[in-house]
Amino acid sequence: MSGGATTVAVVAVLAVLAAMAAAGRAWGTDEERGNRTAGRREVTYDGRALILDGARRMLFSGDMHYPRSTPEMWPDLIAKAKKGGLDVIQTYVFWNVHEPVQGQYNFEGRYDLVKFIREIHDQGLYVSLRIGPFVESEWKLGGLPFWLRGISNITLRCDNEPFKPISITNMSQNNCKQATNRYPVYHQSHMQKFVTKIVNLMKDERLFYPQGGPIIISQIENEYKLVEAAFHSKGPSYVQWAAAMAVNLHTGVPWMMWPNSPNKPALWTENWTSRYPVYGQDQRHRSAADLAFAVALFIARKKGSFVNYYMYHGGTNFGRFASSYVTTSYYDGAPLDEYDVFILNNLERNLATTEAFIGLPFRGFSAKPLHAHWQKPSICSIDDLYYLAFSPYTGHVFATESECVAFLINAQHGLRTAQVVQPLNHVDRWKIFKEPIPMAPRKIPHVGNQLCEHLSTTKDETDYLWYLAAYNYKRNGNDQLVLNIEAHAHILHAFINNDYLGNVHGSHDKPGDIVLKAPISLREGRNSISLLCVMVGSPVGLSGETNKIYKSEGSSRAEWAAIDKSMHLPLIWYKTRFDTPWGNDPVTLNLSSMGKGEVWINGESIGRYHIPRYFLKAGENLLVLMEEIGGDPLQITVNTMSVTRIYSSVSEFSTPSLLSREKHPAIHLRCQKGKHITDIEFASYGNPLEDCRKSGRNCLGSCHAEMSEFVVKNVNFSTSKATC
């Protein structure tokens, strides 16, 4: 996904409407196609929808990225997505986690792609696999491994031999035979080698749909239209090669890309549910009405048949994988929040339309029964649409010239709260390690008279790089000295003779040079200038990291000291221990008293927020925090997260109608695991004047029945707000 949009609303409108690569509807070789039988599982498509085993499907999908959670969380996340009404789980494949070193692959732990897809399959959902291998996703280097930068003469995502191979038709006939295939034959490149490895891995595990697996569609490349013009003539040729290369892998399922045509369906791969958080900015949540209306327009006007909510579970950017200025908490405003707490639940879809309008059979819309229900034309207004949209997946109302089509969904909405379970305010339980400030280049690996480029020097092993200089000063009267530094980094810290001068911080929306300009005082003779250059979005690489003092073994070797007066100072390591909270609620740290840095729990990097329970031990846990700017660790608390209030509503517009004698409309409220409803705070039979979730009893309308709450409590009926 692209990180350059300025508002969530714009992103929602401009999100990719991806379609199949130009490869024809059928898959496989002529022999494979000839051997098909009527009962064989297959995925095809026409201009209206994906076709699974001969039936068009209306599919609702949600993004979950396996590296952004733990394998222990996957079953519950997927189960909740299914309960939420999803048919498909979509994920990127992250090249730089799977091949961090050229030729050395990692598919273990959070990177076990096969285990993740199998879990999805076991729970009865499909998979949309976005192989890329460039994925954006606010992920470091867009998912491309750093070692690609060391390949001679390479240009990433472009028509050049190191990244993609050259066609044999451009080679001497003495070296190879003329290609006879529809598409040219290519030597394997770095990109092709990785894509082929992933495809073969999926084939070997029989995970593609025709093999009995859940993968019904794959993606090659990602949002290339945004950068294609920059590559001039080599952009279109690269796209054509990527499409041909992907199709020739014979996966048995279609590939999607940016281009579209009338014989290919409209697929919405990124319908944003919120905006990813960045340093220095408030979170931006997308309104329920905006999401609902966008989906309705896409289905009705664009003939859309596949809608993917990005993200459905955002998760955590563990370790060093967040991109520039992106926080470790990723899309915490998604329906499933960072902690696996269901903010939205019980998404029951009721399609009110005709088969002719959508062109799809009812049985293919969702796993739940569908109820056709026509509404009066009087509700087909934009105002009524916003009134009906109770959640990002609630009422969709869209009017055509001749008919009114209503998509009504009842959804539970939850309010998340944090509970302090352990304050870490005992000063004697904290220890500190002061990061040494280098002043002389004796142990510095690179010495020269010119500046080194940051990433090329660090090889992506750290986001911190020291620049040291010496200056011989001879006083000349009352000199007014100013240190002026311009840098391409994200943050710059300056020290003069080991004294902290200050820092300057860049921003996500205004990338470019940062300037630090400050008056200084120098002593007569030699002075040391130490500049710490920082890349934001990934953690540290200082002396403490080199010695791994965030792990038990490394911590035991470090010279820790009492806090004394070291709080609020920059470049300080803090260490303490805490007990594992009782119960099953998600665990987090409240770090509002700190500045910027990174946290390790028992040697695992968590960034700043979520602590997966899998990282915790039965007794005490080691917490090590590196603070870059300055803060007060005594204000840190260990918290648990839970949904303490849940909401939903039912009205005359619900399906089935309130006037129906056969079945009454209903809402079903559920607390998260281990909790139960203890109180009903509001229920009304009447016409509330505003959103009752915000104003409580103040939303009572003119015909409110005073006995409503009493009746609901006594008959154990559904309610509009309850406390867990």
VOGU-3710 file (C-alpha; in Angstrom, 3 decimals, decimal comma):
1> msggattvav> 0,000/0,000/0,000  1,094/3,516/-0,569  2,182/5,624/2,357  2,009/8,951/0,550  -1,666/9,817/0,920  -2,542/12,634/3,273  -6,001/11,594/4,462  -7,812/8,361/4,962  -10,739/9,479/2,840  -8,522/10,112/-0,183
11> vavlavlaam> -6,818/6,770/0,225  -10,168/5,015/0,305  -11,190/6,551/-2,998  -7,870/6,009/-4,722  -7,117/2,532/-3,412  -6,092/0,030/-6,041  -8,903/-1,601/-7,978  -6,681/-4,494/-8,934  -7,476/-6,981/-11,690  -5,935/-10,009/-13,303
21> aaagrawgtd> -2,708/-9,837/-15,235  -3,139/-10,258/-18,967  -2,940/-14,008/-19,071  -6,351/-15,307/-20,125  -9,025/-16,819/-17,924  -7,852/-20,413/-17,880  -4,799/-21,691/-16,044  -2,189/-24,317/-16,751  -0,892/-25,885/-19,940  -3,031/-27,176/-22,793
31> eergnrtagr> -2,579/-30,694/-21,467  -3,663/-29,680/-17,975  -6,724/-27,923/-19,331  -7,647/-30,955/-21,380  -7,431/-33,253/-18,384  -9,901/-31,290/-16,272  -13,004/-33,014/-15,050  -16,303/-31,530/-14,033  -15,582/-32,078/-10,371  -12,157/-30,492/-10,276
41> revtydgral> -11,641/-27,409/-8,106  -10,775/-24,385/-10,213  -10,681/-20,599/-10,096  -11,520/-18,570/-13,189  -13,110/-15,171/-13,709  -15,140/-13,037/-16,065  -15,844/-9,318/-16,173  -18,094/-9,561/-13,130  -16,402/-11,703/-10,482  -14,051/-14,465/-9,497
51> ildgarrmlf> -15,596/-17,830/-10,365  -15,008/-20,718/-7,982  -16,037/-24,094/-9,355  -18,333/-22,460/-11,883  -20,079/-20,052/-9,486  -19,471/-16,324/-9,284  -18,571/-15,181/-5,777  -19,070/-11,960/-3,872  -16,117/-12,015/-1,453  -15,307/-9,920/1,597
61> sgdmhyprst> -11,691/-10,008/2,710  -9,464/-8,552/5,402  -5,707/-8,044/5,673  -3,730/-9,795/8,410  0,053/-9,949/8,179  1,643/-12,966/9,816  4,909/-11,195/10,902  2,860/-8,576/12,743  1,476/-11,089/15,245  2,614/-14,369/16,789
71> pemwpdliak> 1,667/-17,943/15,776  -0,080/-18,289/19,129  -2,397/-15,424/18,150  -3,220/-16,649/14,629  -6,027/-19,131/15,441  -7,982/-16,620/17,507  -7,450/-13,776/15,038  -8,670/-15,886/12,131  -11,627/-17,228/14,093  -12,727/-13,705/14,979
81> akkggldviq> -12,357/-12,604/11,357  -14,614/-15,461/10,314  -17,171/-14,498/12,947  -16,933/-10,974/11,617  -18,219/-12,172/8,253  -15,027/-12,425/6,208  -14,616/-14,964/3,424  -10,936/-14,287/2,686  -7,765/-13,430/4,607  -5,279/-11,385/2,591
91> tyvfwnvhep> -1,590/-11,070/3,379  1,628/-9,842/1,849  4,708/-12,057/1,604  7,693/-10,249/3,120  10,893/-11,014/1,212  13,275/-9,391/3,702  12,101/-11,555/6,618  12,298/-14,746/4,577  15,702/-14,089/2,962  17,535/-11,668/5,298
101> vqgqynfegr> 20,862/-12,935/3,964  21,176/-13,861/0,319  20,484/-17,566/-0,064  19,603/-18,088/3,623  15,872/-18,541/4,174  13,748/-18,252/7,309  10,190/-19,603/7,538  10,045/-20,126/11,300  8,081/-18,534/14,145  6,281/-15,360/13,073
111> ydlvkfirei> 7,573/-16,001/9,560  5,959/-19,439/9,154  3,858/-18,577/6,121  2,756/-22,167/5,542  1,468/-22,537/9,105  -0,429/-19,262/8,800  -2,137/-20,295/5,552  -2,939/-23,754/6,890  -4,645/-22,197/9,899  -6,770/-20,054/7,579
121> hdqglyvslr> -7,670/-23,152/5,567  -8,525/-25,174/8,680  -11,033/-22,484/9,666  -12,739/-22,549/6,278  -11,560/-19,265/4,758  -9,829/-18,456/1,490  -6,475/-16,714/1,018  -5,413/-13,814/-1,186  -1,616/-14,016/-1,382  0,190/-10,810/-2,358
131> igpfvesewk> 3,674/-12,061/-3,204  4,984/-8,780/-4,571  7,841/-9,117/-3,813  7,716/-5,319/-3,310  4,877/-4,872/-0,830  5,100/-1,309/0,599  2,858/-1,937/3,643  4,781/0,688/5,650  7,362/-2,077/6,009  11,076/-1,418/5,915
141> lgglpfwlrg> 12,356/-1,109/2,325  8,936/-2,194/1,103  9,846/-5,767/1,942  12,914/-5,882/-0,293  16,019/-7,320/1,411  18,842/-4,892/2,044  21,424/-7,128/0,371  19,910/-6,251/-3,015  21,604/-2,857/-2,679  24,968/-4,613/-2,907
151> isnitlrcdn> 24,233/-6,200/-6,294  26,268/-4,530/-9,027  24,356/-2,451/-11,586  20,963/-3,273/-10,099  17,924/-1,007/-10,332  15,056/-2,227/-8,201  11,617/-2,760/-9,766  12,898/-2,017/-13,238  13,779/-3,651/-16,542  17,407/-4,511/-15,772
161> epfkpisitn> 19,125/-7,866/-15,668  20,120/-8,131/-11,984  16,551/-7,471/-10,761  14,839/-9,271/-13,632  16,495/-11,303/-16,402  16,862/-10,311/-20,030  14,887/-12,166/-22,664  16,662/-14,810/-24,740  15,359/-13,047/-27,839  17,880/-10,302/-27,025
171> msqnnckqat> 20,773/-12,788/-26,834  22,976/-14,307/-29,477  21,464/-17,304/-31,236  24,753/-19,105/-30,613  24,026/-19,086/-26,897  20,449/-20,301/-26,851  17,642/-21,412/-29,096  14,836/-19,199/-30,280  11,943/-19,131/-27,820  8,844/-20,940/-28,995
181> nrypvyhqsh> 6,555/-20,125/-26,035  3,958/-17,400/-26,081  6,076/-15,553/-23,532  9,876/-15,232/-23,777  12,011/-17,474/-21,603  14,078/-15,638/-18,975  17,090/-16,464/-16,914  16,229/-16,430/-13,222  16,786/-13,102/-11,515  16,734/-12,267/-7,834
191> mqkfvtkivn> 13,060/-11,295/-7,979  12,042/-14,263/-10,076  13,992/-16,645/-7,885  12,178/-15,508/-4,747  8,714/-15,473/-6,344  9,350/-18,945/-7,748  10,481/-20,191/-4,331  7,270/-18,946/-2,688  5,070/-20,402/-5,435  6,854/-23,760/-5,270
201> lmkderlfyp> 6,545/-23,761/-1,482  2,788/-23,238/-1,814  2,598/-25,987/-4,459  4,614/-28,442/-2,392  2,271/-27,878/0,542  -0,773/-28,144/-1,797  -2,111/-24,766/-0,749  -3,445/-23,482/-4,082  -7,192/-23,904/-4,567  -7,041/-26,470/-7,394
211> qggpiiisqi> -4,858/-28,621/-5,127  -7,444/-28,493/-2,360  -5,916/-25,495/-0,603  -7,291/-22,022/0,277  -5,302/-19,713/-2,059  -7,749/-18,448/-4,679  -5,754/-15,505/-6,048  -2,206/-14,105/-5,951  -0,653/-10,719/-6,661  2,556/-9,907/-8,488
221> eneyklveaa> 4,213/-6,513/-7,862  2,280/-3,833/-5,959  0,896/-0,412/-6,912  3,412/-0,104/-9,723  1,350/2,541/-11,521  2,485/5,041/-8,889  6,138/4,717/-9,961  5,985/3,390/-13,519  6,511/6,787/-15,178  9,772/7,305/-13,280
231> fhskgpsyvq> 11,311/4,350/-15,119  10,278/5,694/-18,551  10,342/2,953/-21,199  11,719/0,365/-18,786  8,628/0,550/-16,579  6,024/-0,923/-18,969  8,409/-3,631/-20,160  9,064/-4,638/-16,555  5,324/-4,898/-15,867  4,826/-7,084/-18,936
241> waaamavnlh> 7,702/-9,324/-17,895  6,423/-9,621/-14,309  2,953/-10,619/-15,514  4,334/-13,197/-17,962  6,730/-14,591/-15,385  3,947/-15,021/-12,844  1,523/-16,673/-15,254  4,180/-19,121/-16,457  4,514/-20,436/-12,903  1,153/-22,224/-13,431
251> tgvpwmmwpn> -0,299/-21,770/-9,961  -3,821/-22,707/-10,984  -5,254/-19,412/-9,712  -5,442/-15,942/-11,298  -2,861/-13,240/-10,668  -3,914/-9,676/-9,938  -2,075/-6,523/-10,876  -2,921/-2,881/-11,458  -4,290/-2,877/-15,057  -7,929/-3,639/-15,710
261> spnkpalwte> -10,162/-4,401/-18,714  -13,847/-5,216/-19,311  -13,239/-8,980/-19,170  -11,674/-8,779/-15,709  -13,509/-8,129/-12,436  -12,996/-5,104/-10,204  -11,188/-6,062/-7,013  -10,661/-3,588/-4,166  -7,537/-4,751/-2,361  -7,224/-1,868/0,113
271> nwtsrypvyg> -10,350/-0,367/1,592  -8,756/1,494/4,487  -10,410/1,111/7,877  -8,211/3,806/9,412  -4,778/5,292/8,740  -1,542/3,805/9,975  -0,092/5,865/12,869  3,081/7,885/12,372  5,352/9,648/14,844  4,069/13,040/15,889
281> qdqrhrsaad> 0,544/12,683/14,507  -2,812/11,741/15,960  -4,485/8,602/14,720  -6,987/9,097/11,928  -10,008/6,833/12,016  -12,323/6,567/9,070  -15,989/7,141/9,711  -18,427/4,260/9,598  -20,616/6,048/7,082  -17,733/6,735/4,736
291> lafavalfia> -16,654/3,094/4,700  -20,205/1,865/4,203  -20,968/4,267/1,389  -17,687/3,512/-0,392  -18,401/-0,222/-0,395  -21,920/0,315/-1,692  -20,694/2,565/-4,498  -17,956/0,109/-5,428  -20,365/-2,800/-5,715  -23,073/-0,885/-7,527
301> rkkgsfvnyy> -21,142/1,495/-9,792  -17,864/-0,343/-10,333  -19,511/-3,791/-10,381  -17,175/-4,736/-7,579  -17,221/-8,291/-6,307  -14,198/-8,415/-3,955  -13,697/-5,932/-1,122  -10,702/-6,187/1,200  -10,556/-4,203/4,430  -7,018/-2,898/5,033
311> myhggtnfgr> -6,290/-3,635/7,775  -8,630/-6,054/9,513  -5,937/-6,720/12,131  -2,997/-4,330/12,022  -0,782/-5,889/14,666  2,687/-4,800/15,752  5,818/-3,870/13,818  8,113/-5,957/15,988  11,862/-5,463/15,882  13,263/-3,261/13,145
321> fassyvttsy> 10,644/-3,567/10,421  8,568/-0,388/10,631  9,210/2,004/7,755  10,239/5,634/8,183  8,292/7,467/10,886  5,755/4,635/11,226  5,049/3,555/14,802  5,412/0,003/16,022  1,642/-0,114/16,506  0,194/-0,699/13,034
331> ydgapldeyd> -3,457/0,102/12,283  -4,578/-0,146/15,890  -7,924/1,308/14,761  -8,765/-1,780/12,690  -11,793/-3,953/13,646  -9,395/-6,320/15,413  -7,092/-4,019/17,305  -3,381/-4,501/17,961  -4,080/-6,599/21,048  -6,518/-9,000/19,331
341> vfilnnlern> -9,484/-7,326/21,010  -12,582/-7,322/18,811  -13,737/-3,718/18,605  -16,330/-4,726/15,998  -18,144/-8,044/16,232  -21,174/-10,025/15,064  -21,166/-8,667/11,532  -24,330/-10,230/10,127  -24,758/-9,316/6,474  -28,204/-9,148/4,912
351> latteafigl> -28,178/-8,517/1,197  -31,229/-6,663/-0,130  -31,011/-6,800/-3,889  -31,737/-9,057/-6,838  -29,517/-11,563/-8,579  -29,896/-9,544/-11,756  -28,591/-6,364/-10,121  -25,398/-7,864/-8,729  -25,238/-10,739/-11,174  -24,281/-13,112/-8,375
361> pfrgfsakpl> -26,106/-16,016/-6,750  -27,223/-15,417/-3,162  -25,526/-18,607/-2,011  -22,170/-17,135/-2,895  -22,391/-13,944/-0,862  -21,311/-15,187/2,553  -21,231/-18,224/4,765  -24,305/-17,027/6,642  -27,921/-17,236/5,365  -28,967/-14,307/3,214
371> hahwqkpsic> -32,276/-12,503/3,550  -33,658/-10,479/0,658  -35,452/-7,442/2,030  -36,617/-4,441/0,033  -36,780/-1,029/1,638  -39,028/1,816/0,641  -37,491/4,354/-1,765  -37,925/7,012/0,911  -34,826/5,769/2,758  -32,648/5,984/-0,334
381> siddlyylaf> -30,987/9,245/0,534  -27,489/10,092/1,653  -28,822/11,281/5,011  -30,546/7,969/5,590  -27,380/6,149/4,624  -25,428/7,913/7,341  -28,205/7,248/9,829  -28,108/3,521/9,082  -24,318/3,192/9,242  -23,735/2,184/12,841
391> spytghvfat> -20,237/0,746/12,297  -17,591/0,495/9,558  -19,385/-2,655/8,412  -22,986/-1,708/9,152  -25,633/-0,269/6,861  -24,880/0,209/3,175  -27,654/2,020/1,277  -27,334/2,922/-2,361  -29,949/4,277/-4,777  -30,001/3,653/-8,519
401> esecvaflin> -32,316/5,431/-10,948  -34,958/2,751/-10,763  -34,454/0,879/-7,529  -33,199/1,156/-3,995  -30,698/-1,409/-2,807  -29,971/-1,768/0,896  -27,111/-3,642/2,518  -27,918/-3,871/6,213  -25,524/-5,283/8,786  -25,911/-5,442/12,538
411> aqhglrtaqv> -22,563/-5,099/14,283  -21,364/-5,047/17,852  -19,098/-2,137/18,702  -16,802/-2,234/21,719  -15,033/0,322/23,889  -11,485/-0,707/24,826  -10,010/0,281/28,164  -6,666/-0,246/29,870  -6,320/-1,397/33,465  -3,134/-0,850/35,454
421> vqplnhvdrw> -2,028/-4,160/36,952  1,495/-3,275/38,056  3,090/0,178/38,451  6,853/0,178/37,988  7,438/3,100/40,331  9,958/1,532/42,743  13,182/3,392/42,140  15,286/0,688/43,754  14,061/-1,882/41,213  15,368/0,112/38,256
431> kifkepipma> 18,949/0,081/37,015  20,551/2,208/34,321  23,330/1,892/31,799  24,624/5,107/30,253  25,332/4,705/26,564  28,942/5,866/26,061  29,418/8,876/23,806  32,369/8,260/21,458  34,785/11,198/21,302  37,842/9,710/19,580
441> prkiphvgnq> 37,967/7,582/16,413  40,243/4,888/17,843  37,610/2,122/17,736  35,485/3,552/14,988  35,289/1,222/11,931  35,218/3,974/9,285  37,650/6,896/9,357  38,028/9,414/6,576  37,808/13,016/5,484  34,386/12,683/3,911
451> lcehlsttkd> 30,963/11,715/5,202  29,743/8,157/4,729  26,221/7,445/3,493  24,239/6,084/6,418  22,565/2,921/5,080  25,520/1,847/2,975  27,741/2,091/6,044  25,459/0,345/8,530  24,289/-2,359/6,079  20,906/-2,128/7,804
461> etdylwylaa> 22,328/-3,721/10,942  21,480/-0,625/12,972  19,603/2,624/12,572  22,218/4,622/14,466  25,489/5,934/13,114  28,025/8,113/14,927  29,907/10,853/13,073  32,919/12,170/14,967  35,031/15,217/14,326  37,726/17,169/16,166
471> ynykrngndq> 38,060/20,944/16,080  41,011/23,001/17,338  39,672/26,274/18,625  41,686/29,421/19,230  39,771/32,132/20,995  39,523/35,448/19,151  37,770/38,037/21,254  34,105/37,469/22,079  33,336/34,949/19,367  29,658/34,056/18,886
481> lvlnieahah> 29,909/30,414/17,872  27,077/28,540/16,155  27,011/24,886/15,168  25,044/24,403/11,946  24,320/20,850/10,741  22,284/19,705/7,755  21,493/16,003/7,494  19,362/13,603/5,464  18,645/11,513/8,564  15,341/11,412/10,408
491> ilhafinndy> 16,781/12,486/13,773  20,101/14,053/14,687  21,623/14,310/18,192  24,641/16,554/18,815  27,235/16,406/21,584  30,099/18,861/22,209  32,864/17,474/24,443  30,448/14,842/25,729  27,835/17,450/26,677  24,409/17,109/25,065
501> lgnvhgshdk> 23,680/20,034/22,761  20,244/19,031/21,493  18,416/17,232/18,716  16,322/17,880/15,648  13,515/15,602/14,453  12,137/15,250/10,933  8,547/14,403/10,023  6,663/11,885/7,927  4,876/14,489/5,818  7,950/16,663/5,140
511> pgdivlkapi> 10,808/14,318/4,294  14,134/15,850/3,363  16,980/17,612/5,093  16,805/18,346/8,791  18,791/21,272/10,191  20,234/21,660/13,676  21,423/25,186/14,413  22,469/26,039/17,957  24,892/28,387/19,747  27,849/26,600/21,335
521> slregrnsis> 30,758/27,250/23,646  34,154/25,704/22,926  37,212/25,387/25,072  40,621/26,560/23,979  42,348/23,854/21,961  40,923/20,520/20,873  37,154/19,957/21,004  35,222/16,826/20,084  32,010/16,959/18,097  29,904/13,776/18,233
531> llcvmvgspv> 26,832/13,521/16,022  24,405/10,618/16,297  22,506/10,069/13,067  19,204/8,164/13,470  16,750/6,520/11,114  13,206/6,543/12,524  10,846/3,591/12,500  13,440/1,029/13,530  15,231/0,630/16,840  18,708/1,085/18,056
541> glsgetnkiy> 22,240/-0,009/17,274  24,442/1,442/19,966  26,930/-0,076/22,381  24,104/-1,578/24,418  22,751/-3,396/21,398  26,176/-4,549/20,266  26,615/-6,196/23,678  22,981/-7,411/23,715  22,335/-6,025/27,180  18,603/-6,468/26,524
551> ksegssraew> 19,049/-10,256/26,866  19,655/-12,031/30,177  23,230/-13,052/29,359  24,264/-9,677/27,974  22,490/-7,860/30,784  24,497/-9,753/33,391  27,749/-8,496/31,825  26,769/-4,814/31,662  27,720/-2,352/34,378  24,303/-1,288/35,628
561> aaidksmhlp> 23,964/1,446/38,234  21,253/3,109/40,339  19,019/5,661/38,627  20,222/8,591/40,828  19,726/11,722/38,686  19,802/10,109/35,263  16,116/10,427/34,472  15,096/12,698/31,602  18,572/12,381/30,043  19,121/11,101/26,488
571> liwyktrfdt> 20,718/7,773/25,509  20,015/5,923/28,733  19,280/2,204/29,055  16,843/1,225/31,819  16,288/-2,232/33,288  13,711/-3,694/35,668  11,565/-6,784/36,169  7,812/-7,314/36,422  5,407/-10,173/37,089  3,229/-11,695/34,381
581> pwgndpvtln> -0,347/-10,380/34,796  -2,974/-12,927/35,758  -5,624/-13,973/33,232  -5,846/-13,944/29,455  -6,296/-10,244/28,691  -3,716/-8,731/26,315  -0,754/-7,069/28,035  0,759/-3,707/27,184  3,013/-1,015/28,614  1,995/2,564/29,280
591> lssmgkgevw> 5,053/4,496/28,098  3,496/7,955/27,944  6,178/9,278/30,314  8,973/8,314/27,910  10,305/9,952/24,757  11,538/7,678/21,936  13,310/4,359/21,986  12,720/0,631/22,095  11,630/-2,004/24,603  12,725/-5,620/24,955
601> ingesigryh> 10,776/-8,169/27,018  12,875/-11,244/27,848  15,088/-10,391/24,899  12,202/-9,957/22,408  11,807/-6,550/20,783  8,232/-5,276/21,131  8,670/-1,690/19,995  6,639/0,363/22,449  3,201/-1,124/22,906  1,918/-4,676/22,774
611> ipryflkage> 3,505/-7,534/24,766  2,297/-10,865/23,325  1,716/-13,271/26,187  3,891/-15,751/24,331  6,857/-13,466/25,168  6,120/-13,642/28,907  7,350/-16,182/31,448  5,451/-17,791/34,301  7,197/-15,638/36,916  9,342/-12,525/36,522
621> nllvlmeeig> 10,087/-10,921/33,192  13,115/-8,871/32,175  12,252/-5,441/30,773  15,025/-3,423/29,129  14,283/-0,039/27,630  16,570/2,199/25,621  15,514/5,862/25,889  16,867/8,122/23,187  15,471/11,533/24,091  14,639/11,412/27,795
631> gdplqitvnt> 11,824/10,323/30,082  10,711/9,141/33,506  10,629/5,327/33,767  9,047/5,472/37,233  5,757/6,430/35,566  5,671/3,294/33,383  2,893/0,831/34,172  2,071/-2,693/33,047  -1,522/-2,735/31,787  -4,058/-5,198/30,476
641> msvtriyssv> -6,455/-4,342/27,660  -10,083/-5,393/27,455  -13,428/-4,321/26,054  -15,530/-3,167/28,997  -18,525/-1,801/27,109  -20,245/-3,214/24,073  -22,870/-1,596/21,889  -25,331/-2,516/19,200  -28,760/-1,409/18,014  -31,891/-2,601/16,266
651> sefstpslls> -34,488/-0,462/14,485  -37,397/-0,483/12,052  -34,861/-0,797/9,248  -33,453/-4,068/10,572  -33,928/-7,403/8,843  -36,329/-9,074/9,347  -38,744/-6,206/9,868  -40,073/-5,356/13,293  -43,519/-5,887/11,776  -42,713/-9,451/10,800
661> rekhpaihlr> -44,783/-12,041/12,662  -42,483/-14,911/11,773  -39,242/-13,704/13,297  -38,206/-10,675/15,277  -34,982/-8,761/14,519  -32,312/-9,354/17,104  -28,844/-8,326/18,134  -26,449/-10,576/20,001  -23,891/-9,026/22,333  -20,865/-11,047/23,404
671> cqkgkhitdi> -18,046/-10,178/25,787  -14,506/-11,261/25,077  -13,390/-14,621/26,419  -13,518/-14,906/30,196  -15,976/-12,031/30,742  -19,752/-11,716/30,952  -22,345/-8,954/30,814  -22,920/-7,495/34,266  -25,133/-4,500/33,585  -27,383/-2,940/30,980
681> efasygnple> -26,945/0,811/30,956  -29,321/1,966/28,276  -32,252/0,640/26,252  -34,951/2,635/24,524  -38,141/1,970/22,636  -38,574/5,193/20,774  -36,875/7,468/18,305  -33,447/8,558/19,630  -32,364/11,901/18,256  -28,628/11,165/18,034
691> dcrksgrncl> -25,967/8,513/18,394  -26,668/6,948/21,782  -23,151/5,544/22,095  -21,832/9,045/22,683  -24,540/10,727/24,729  -26,167/7,932/26,723  -29,571/8,842/28,130  -29,442/12,284/26,546  -30,335/10,717/23,193  -33,908/9,877/24,257
701> gschaemsef> -36,495/10,843/21,685  -40,013/12,205/22,041  -41,693/8,767/22,162  -39,262/7,028/24,486  -40,852/4,324/26,647  -39,713/4,614/30,262  -40,067/0,854/30,842  -37,659/-0,081/28,002  -34,626/-0,735/30,159  -36,632/-2,670/32,744
711> vvknvnfsts> -38,134/-4,917/30,080  -34,787/-5,647/28,483  -33,159/-6,535/31,793  -35,995/-8,811/32,807  -36,369/-10,764/29,588  -32,614/-10,907/28,962  -33,184/-9,321/25,550  -30,482/-7,620/23,471  -29,583/-4,073/24,347  -27,806/-1,100/22,906
721> katc> -25,069/-0,873/25,561  -23,809/-3,235/28,214  -20,887/-3,372/30,616  -18,577/-6,406/30,598
//
